[in-house]
Each structure stands twice: as structure tokens, then as C-alpha cells.
Amino acid sequence: MEIELRKKLAVRIRKLREKYKYTQWELSDLSGVDYKHIQLLEGKKHCDVKLGTLAKLAKAFKINLSKLLDFK
């Protein structure tokens, strides 16, 4: 992933998590994504992410994957 896209994804996940009032721990429990991985996804040190992980996060937010990736 390009660095700019990673930054947008980090911001999008953090904003959705805050909108739904989930802690990182709660999002981890709901999505099945490891807590440390969520920290990395939201952090300044960006990591690669698999499509399956994004699908799990979208499901936890009760949105479809395309909405999760809507960076408008």
C-alpha cells in the first residue's frame, strides 16, 4: 500500500472506532483482529493489512467493506 493510502486508512479506522465509541480492545474483540494489530493500523508506524482483516473490521462496524474504504 502506498504511504498516503495507509495514512488515510489509519485515520478512517480511528474515526470510525471513535464514532462507534469502541476502545481498541473492544474493536479487537468484535472483529477478531489482534489488539496489537489494531494499534499498528491506527498508529504512525503503518503496517501492511490484508483484505480479510479489513473485512473483519468492516463487519465489526456493521458496514460493508466499500464503506470502510470510503476516504471522502
C-alpha positions as CSV (number, residue, x, y, z in Angstrom):
1,M,0.0,0.0,0.0
2,E,1.2,3.5,-0.7
3,I,2.1,5.6,2.4
4,E,-0.7,8.1,1.7
5,L,-3.3,5.4,1.4
6,R,-2.0,3.8,4.7
7,K,-2.4,7.2,6.4
8,K,-5.9,7.6,5.2
9,L,-6.8,4.1,6.3
10,A,-5.4,4.7,9.8
11,V,-7.4,7.9,10.1
12,R,-10.6,6.2,8.8
13,I,-10.3,3.3,11.2
14,R,-9.6,5.6,14.2
15,K,-12.5,7.9,13.3
16,L,-15.0,5.0,12.9
17,R,-13.8,3.5,16.2
18,E,-14.4,6.8,17.9
19,K,-17.7,7.3,16.2
20,Y,-18.9,3.9,17.5
21,K,-17.3,4.6,20.9
22,Y,-15.2,1.5,20.8
23,T,-11.9,1.2,22.5
24,Q,-9.1,-0.6,20.6
25,W,-9.8,-3.6,22.9
26,E,-13.5,-3.6,22.1
27,L,-12.8,-3.4,18.4
28,S,-10.4,-6.2,18.7
29,D,-13.0,-8.4,20.5
30,L,-15.7,-7.5,18.0
31,S,-13.6,-8.1,14.9
32,G,-11.3,-10.9,15.9
33,V,-8.3,-8.7,14.9
34,D,-5.5,-8.8,17.4
35,Y,-5.3,-5.7,19.6
36,K,-1.7,-5.0,18.7
37,H,-2.5,-5.1,15.0
38,I,-5.3,-2.5,15.5
39,Q,-2.7,-0.4,17.3
40,L,-0.4,-0.7,14.4
41,L,-3.1,0.0,11.9
42,E,-4.1,3.3,13.7
43,G,-0.6,4.3,14.5
44,K,2.0,6.4,12.9
45,K,4.1,3.4,12.0
46,H,2.0,1.9,9.3
47,C,1.8,-1.8,8.6
48,D,0.5,-3.8,5.7
49,V,-3.1,-5.0,6.0
50,K,-4.8,-7.9,4.4
51,L,-8.2,-7.7,2.7
52,G,-9.6,-10.3,5.2
53,T,-8.5,-8.0,8.1
54,L,-10.4,-5.1,6.6
55,A,-13.4,-7.2,6.1
56,K,-13.4,-8.2,9.8
57,L,-13.1,-4.6,10.8
58,A,-16.0,-3.6,8.5
59,K,-18.1,-6.3,10.0
60,A,-17.4,-5.1,13.5
61,F,-18.5,-1.6,12.4
62,K,-21.6,-3.1,10.8
63,I,-20.7,-1.6,7.4
64,N,-19.6,-3.1,4.1
65,L,-16.0,-3.1,3.0
66,S,-16.5,-0.4,0.4
67,K,-17.8,2.0,3.1
68,L,-14.8,1.3,5.3
69,L,-12.6,2.2,2.4
70,D,-14.5,5.4,1.6
71,F,-12.0,8.1,2.4
72,K,-14.1,11.1,1.5
